[in-house]
């Protein structure tokens, strides 16, 4: 049976540069899609947030650079919560998938600290 699945992920960058934001986002999307065996044709939408200290590029541009031009993409600014992880990009991807499909969320770089319970032991 097919259902809608939600996949989460996050990563960080060292600096607020266009190159770093796009490279880190491409890396995050590539791992999220690969680890979950997501068929890109089955993606419904992708919502990106970036912390307020990142404004050199839209993370959604990275999806277009990977060739995902038909996806519904949206960027937003993450809430500025005191003490939160700086220079962080988050993603929420919705796609059709098999109901029995296991969901693997992806946390990379310093974002692993956000959800250590979701980081594989071999990472």
C-alpha positions in Angstrom: 0.0 0.0 0.0 1.3 3.4 -0.9 1.3 6.3 1.5 2.9 9.7 2.0 6.2 9.6 3.9 8.0 12.5 5.6 11.8 12.6 5.8 13.8 15.0 7.9 17.4 16.1 7.8 19.8 18.8 8.8 23.3 19.9 8.2 25.6 22.9 9.0 28.1 25.0 7.2 31.2 26.7 8.5 30.5 30.0 6.8 27.7 32.0 5.3 28.7 31.7 1.7 26.7 30.7 -1.4 29.1 27.9 -2.2 29.0 26.3 1.3 25.2 26.6 1.6 24.6 25.0 -1.8 27.3 22.3 -1.4 26.0 21.2 2.1 22.4 21.2 0.9 23.3 19.1 -2.2 25.1 16.6 0.1 22.2 16.4 2.5 19.6 15.9 -0.2 21.8 13.3 -2.0 22.2 11.3 1.2 18.5 11.6 2.2 17.4 10.3 -1.2 20.0 7.6 -1.3 19.6 6.3 2.2 15.8 6.1 1.9 15.8 4.9 -1.8 13.4 7.7 -2.7 12.3 7.8 -6.3 12.7 11.5 -7.1 9.6 11.3 -9.4 7.6 10.5 -6.2 8.6 13.6 -4.3 5.7 15.9 -3.4 7.4 18.8 -1.8 10.5 19.9 0.1 10.6 22.6 2.8 14.0 24.1 3.7 14.8 26.3 6.7 18.0 28.1 7.4 19.0 29.8 10.6 19.0 33.6 10.5 22.8 33.7 10.2 22.6 32.1 6.7 21.4 34.4 3.9 24.0 34.0 1.1 21.8 31.5 -0.9 18.5 29.8 -0.9 19.0 26.1 0.0 16.2 25.1 -2.5 18.6 26.2 -5.3 20.7 23.1 -4.5 17.7 20.9 -5.4 17.5 22.6 -8.7 21.2 22.2 -9.2 20.7 18.4 -8.7 18.1 18.5 -11.5 15.0 18.4 -9.3 13.2 21.2 -11.2 9.7 19.7 -10.9 9.6 19.6 -7.1 7.6 22.1 -5.1 10.3 23.8 -3.1 10.1 26.4 -0.3 12.7 28.2 1.8 12.1 29.9 5.1 14.1 31.3 8.0 14.3 29.2 11.1 13.3 30.7 14.4 16.1 32.5 16.2 16.0 30.6 19.5 18.8 31.6 21.9 21.5 29.0 22.2 20.3 27.0 19.1 22.7 25.5 16.6 24.2 28.2 14.3 24.6 28.0 10.6 22.1 25.2 10.3 20.0 24.1 7.3 17.0 21.8 7.9 14.9 19.9 5.4 11.5 18.3 5.4 10.8 16.2 2.3 7.4 14.6 1.5 7.2 11.7 -1.0 5.0 8.8 -1.9 6.3 5.5 -0.7 5.4 2.0 0.4 3.7 1.9 3.7 6.2 -0.6 5.0 9.2 1.5 4.0 11.4 2.5 6.9 12.2 6.2 7.2 15.8 7.2 7.8 16.3 10.8 8.8 19.7 12.3 8.0 21.7 14.5 10.3 25.1 15.6 9.1 28.1 17.6 10.4 27.4 19.5 13.6 23.6 18.9 13.1 24.2 15.3 14.4 23.9 16.9 17.8 20.3 17.9 17.1 19.1 14.3 17.1 21.8 11.9 18.2 19.1 9.2 18.5 18.7 9.3 14.7 22.4 9.2 13.8 23.5 5.6 12.8 26.2 4.1 15.0 28.5 3.9 12.0 28.4 7.7 11.3 
